[in-house]
Amino acid sequence: MRTPKSPALFILAASLSVIILQTSVASGANNGRAAPFLGLYRPAGKPGIQVAAFKSFGSTRIPYAGATVFVAFPDGGAWFGKADLLGRCEIPARVILPHIETKSGPATLRVALSLNGTVDEKRITVSKSELVQYTDSAADGKVEEGNALARKGGLREAISLYREALVLDPLSPRAAYNIGLAYEKLGMMRMAVAAYADYLLQCRAKAQDREDVKKRVITLSRGLTPPPPVPARLFGMLDKASALAVGGDYFGALRLYEIAQSAAPWWAEPYYGAGIVYYHMAIQNSFSYADNAVRCLKKFLAAVPTGDARVGAVRKRIKDVLSIKEGLDGPKTVSSY
């Protein structure tokens, strides 16, 4: 797939300025199938980044409605967005800011789109000064009241205040997380696991520590007998994610696996599914996904019940990815998904 000579096809409005800093497209013939193409824009006078997703048939491109857009942040975090009917997807400033707070200068984001097993990846540089700065919500007052009570040992009263904060701001990460932490300190581990899952599910865009929280939930859950139940809807979600991966919509699959990981962070299966997809992407498309593959597969090993037959193969995949990343000899081909 070739980079177009003119950006004219991607102009959304006269006020939009095109910012395409780098393109990395997987090599190989498309065999007549559509390939993905991304356009990145900074809308004039607005916070955030605008993405334009297209299906490319040679020199012809049509909007990729419903496409899943993958964003990787410099702190290791990730975000999934969905394109509208015109193939547009906004990456809001409120999503970006928490991931670049520690950056003193510009930060580079990787944005990627997959279709039919091909990935188009671009990079864009942003800085905190360019994004709208958001002030604390009214919910923060309730959170601070709860924290003061928690420090004095009033954990149950603190939980009530944290819940009041969530009424004011349902996406308050501090309130949602602190509910789980308070239950954990009370020794109510099942309630803590459920609260942490709520935090991960409701505050995914703001949960910078979500990978650490997943590890925490896995550890807490291993001490519970019986283990926490998996919501029934997630089984169908994983079936759909697997079908998307087989069809080459890698990021569509990863978005569903991420939702499942957040809704049931103690469950091994969504880590396995995401790890396998990232593994294939790392080997077939870009080694930049190697860390994601290793992270997910290691969580699978931590969460999976003892005696699972896949453990040996997963450990081998982790070694394969690490070998490739370190420049050692590794597999040049992989079996079909």
C-alpha positions in Angstrom: 0.0 0.0 0.0 1.4 3.4 -1.0 1.1 6.7 0.8 -1.2 9.0 -1.3 0.4 12.0 -3.1 -2.3 14.4 -2.0 -4.1 14.8 1.3 -7.1 16.4 -0.4 -9.3 13.4 0.1 -9.0 13.8 3.8 -9.9 17.4 4.3 -12.9 17.4 6.7 -13.3 21.2 6.8 -11.3 24.3 5.7 -10.3 24.9 9.3 -8.6 21.5 9.8 -4.8 21.4 9.6 -3.2 18.1 8.6 -0.6 16.8 11.0 0.8 13.5 9.7 4.2 13.0 11.2 5.0 9.4 10.4 3.5 6.5 8.6 4.3 2.8 9.1 2.3 0.4 6.9 2.7 -3.3 6.9 4.2 -4.5 3.7 2.7 -7.1 1.4 0.2 -7.2 -1.5 -3.5 -6.6 -0.7 -4.7 -9.1 -3.3 -7.6 -6.9 -4.2 -8.8 -6.6 -0.7 -9.3 -3.3 1.1 -6.4 -1.9 3.2 -6.7 0.5 6.1 -5.6 4.2 5.8 -5.5 6.8 8.6 -5.6 10.5 8.5 -4.8 12.5 11.6 -5.9 16.1 12.2 -5.8 18.8 14.8 -9.2 20.6 14.6 -8.6 24.4 14.7 -9.7 25.9 18.0 -10.6 22.5 19.5 -8.9 20.2 22.0 -7.9 16.7 21.1 -7.1 14.9 17.8 -9.4 14.0 15.0 -8.9 10.7 13.2 -10.2 9.9 9.7 -10.4 6.1 9.0 -10.7 4.9 5.4 -10.8 1.6 3.5 -8.3 1.9 0.6 -8.8 0.2 -2.7 -5.8 1.3 -4.6 -6.3 5.0 -5.3 -9.9 4.9 -4.1 -10.8 5.4 -0.5 -14.1 5.3 1.3 -14.9 6.1 5.0 -14.4 3.1 7.3 -17.6 3.4 9.4 -17.5 1.7 12.8 -13.7 1.2 12.6 -11.9 0.6 15.9 -9.0 3.1 16.3 -6.1 2.1 18.7 -4.1 4.7 20.5 -0.9 4.0 22.4 0.4 6.6 24.8 4.0 7.2 25.8 3.4 6.0 29.4 2.4 2.5 28.1 -1.4 3.2 28.3 -3.8 2.5 25.5 -7.2 3.7 24.4 -9.8 2.4 21.8 -12.1 4.6 19.9 -14.9 3.9 17.4 -15.3 5.8 14.1 -18.7 7.2 13.2 -20.6 6.8 9.9 -18.1 9.1 8.1 -15.1 7.3 9.5 -14.3 10.0 12.0 -13.1 9.4 15.6 -12.1 12.0 18.1 -9.4 11.3 20.6 -10.5 13.8 23.3 -8.0 15.9 25.2 -9.4 14.6 28.5 -8.3 11.1 27.4 -4.8 12.2 26.4 -3.9 14.5 29.3 -3.6 11.9 32.1 -1.1 10.0 30.0 1.3 12.9 29.4 1.2 14.6 32.8 4.8 13.6 33.5 6.1 14.8 30.2 8.0 18.1 30.4 7.9 18.6 26.6 6.0 17.2 23.6 4.8 13.6 23.7 4.3 11.3 20.8 1.2 9.2 20.4 0.9 6.1 18.1 -2.5 5.8 16.3 -3.3 2.6 14.4 -6.1 1.0 12.3 -6.4 -2.6 11.1 -8.3 -4.2 8.3 -8.0 -7.6 6.6 -4.8 -8.4 8.6 -3.0 -5.1 7.6 -2.2 -2.3 10.0 -1.7 1.4 9.2 0.1 3.2 12.0 0.8 6.9 12.3 2.4 9.1 15.0 1.4 12.5 16.2 3.1 14.9 18.7 1.1 16.8 21.3 1.9 18.8 24.4 0.0 19.7 27.5 0.0 23.4 26.6 -1.9 22.6 23.4 -4.6 20.8 25.1 -7.4 22.2 27.2 -6.7 22.1 30.9 -9.6 20.7 32.9 -10.3 21.8 36.4 -11.3 19.4 39.2 -15.0 18.6 39.3 -17.3 19.2 42.2 -16.9 15.5 43.1 -13.4 16.1 44.3 -14.7 17.8 47.4 -16.6 14.6 48.4 -13.5 12.6 47.7 -11.4 14.7 50.0 -14.0 14.4 52.7 -13.9 10.7 52.3 -10.2 10.6 52.4 -10.1 12.5 55.6 -12.5 10.0 57.2 -10.6 7.1 55.8 -7.3 8.4 57.4 -9.1 8.4 60.8 -10.4 4.9 60.3 -13.9 5.7 59.1 -13.7 3.5 56.1 -17.4 2.7 55.8 -18.4 6.4 56.1 -15.7 7.2 53.5 -17.2 4.7 51.1 -20.6 6.5 51.4 -18.9 9.8 50.5 -17.0 8.3 47.5 -20.4 7.0 46.2 -21.8 10.5 46.6 -18.9 11.7 44.5 -19.7 9.2 41.8 -23.3 10.6 41.7 -21.8 14.0 40.9 -19.2 12.7 38.5 -19.8 9.1 37.4 -16.3 9.0 35.8 -14.3 10.2 38.8 -11.4 7.8 38.9 -10.4 8.8 42.5 -13.8 8.0 43.9 -14.2 4.7 42.0 -10.7 3.5 42.9 -10.9 4.6 46.6 -14.1 2.5 47.0 -12.1 -0.6 46.1 -9.2 0.4 48.3 -11.5 1.0 51.3 -13.2 -2.4 50.9 -9.7 -4.0 50.7 -8.6 -2.3 53.9 -11.8 -3.5 55.6 -10.9 -7.1 54.6 -14.0 -7.3 52.4 -12.1 -8.8 49.4 -15.1 -9.8 47.2 -16.5 -6.3 47.5 -13.0 -4.9 46.8 -12.7 -7.0 43.6 -16.1 -5.9 42.4 -15.3 -2.2 43.1 -11.9 -2.4 41.3 -13.7 -3.9 38.3 -16.2 -1.1 38.4 -13.3 1.4 38.4 -11.6 -0.3 35.5 -14.8 -0.5 33.5 -16.2 2.9 34.1 -13.0 4.9 34.2 -11.0 3.2 31.4 -10.0 6.4 29.8 -8.7 7.9 33.0 -7.4 4.8 34.8 -3.7 5.3 34.2 -2.9 2.5 36.7 -5.3 0.0 35.2 -2.6 -2.6 34.5 -1.5 -2.5 38.2 -5.1 -2.7 39.3 -5.7 -5.7 37.2 -2.6 -7.4 38.8 -4.0 -6.5 42.2 -7.4 -8.0 41.4 -5.8 -11.2 40.1 -3.9 -11.5 43.4 -6.9 -10.8 45.5 -9.1 -13.2 43.5 -6.7 -16.1 43.9 -7.4 -16.1 47.6 -11.2 -16.3 47.1 -13.1 -19.7 47.1 -15.1 -19.9 45.0 -13.6 -17.4 42.5 -15.7 -14.4 41.5 -18.3 -15.3 38.8 -17.7 -14.1 35.2 -20.7 -12.0 33.9 -22.5 -14.1 31.3 -22.4 -11.4 28.6 -18.6 -11.6 28.5 -18.6 -15.1 27.0 -20.4 -13.8 23.9 -18.1 -10.8 23.8 -15.0 -13.0 23.7 -16.6 -15.1 20.9 -17.1 -11.9 18.9 -13.6 -10.7 19.6 -12.2 -14.0 18.4 -14.2 -13.7 15.2 -12.9 -10.2 14.6 -9.3 -11.3 15.1 -9.8 -14.2 12.6 -11.2 -11.6 10.1 -8.2 -9.4 10.5 -9.8 -6.6 12.6 -7.2 -6.8 15.3 -8.0 -3.6 17.0 -11.7 -4.3 17.0 -10.9 -7.6 18.8 -8.5 -5.9 21.2 -11.1 -3.3 22.2 -13.5 -6.1 23.2 -10.8 -8.0 25.1 -9.9 -4.8 27.0 -13.6 -4.3 28.0 -13.7 -7.9 29.2 -10.5 -7.5 31.1 -11.9 -4.5 32.8 -15.3 -6.1 33.6 -13.7 -9.3 35.0 -10.1 -8.6 35.6 -9.7 -11.9 37.5 -10.6 -13.9 34.4 -7.7 -15.4 32.4 -9.4 -15.7 29.0 -9.5 -12.1 27.8 -5.8 -11.8 28.7 -5.1 -14.9 26.6 -7.1 -13.6 23.6 -5.5 -10.2 23.6 -2.0 -11.7 24.2 -2.4 -14.0 21.1 -3.5 -11.1 18.9 -0.7 -8.9 20.1 1.7 -11.8 19.5 0.7 -12.1 15.9 0.9 -8.4 15.4 4.4 -8.3 16.9 5.7 -10.9 14.6 3.7 -10.2 11.4 3.4 -6.4 11.5 5.4 -4.5 14.0 7.7 -5.5 16.9 6.3 -2.4 18.7 3.4 -4.6 20.0 5.8 -7.0 21.7 5.5 -5.4 25.1 1.7 -5.6 24.9 1.9 -9.3 24.0 4.1 -10.1 26.9 2.0 -8.1 29.4 -1.2 -9.8 28.4 0.3 -13.3 28.3 1.9 -12.9 31.7 -1.4 -11.8 33.2 -3.0 -14.9 31.7 -0.4 -17.0 33.5 -1.1 -15.2 36.7 -4.9 -15.6 36.4 -5.3 -19.1 34.8 -6.3 -22.0 37.1 -3.6 -24.5 37.9 -3.2 -27.3 35.3 -4.4 -25.4 32.3 -3.0 -27.1 29.1 -2.1 -23.8 27.4 0.5 -22.7 30.0 3.5 -24.3 28.3 2.7 -22.9 24.9 2.1 -19.4 26.4 5.5 -19.5 28.1 7.1 -20.4 24.8 5.3 -17.5 23.0 6.6 -15.1 25.6 10.2 -16.3 25.1 9.7 -16.0 21.3 8.6 -12.4 21.5 11.3 -11.5 23.9 13.9 -13.1 21.7 12.7 -11.2 18.7 12.6 -7.9 20.6 16.2 -8.5 21.8 17.4 -9.1 18.3 17.9 -12.9 18.8 16.8 -15.7 16.6 13.0 -16.1 16.7 10.2 -17.6 14.6 9.8 -16.1 11.2 6.3 -17.5 10.7 3.4 -18.3 13.0 0.5 -20.7 12.8 -2.9 -19.4 11.8 -4.9 -17.7 14.5 
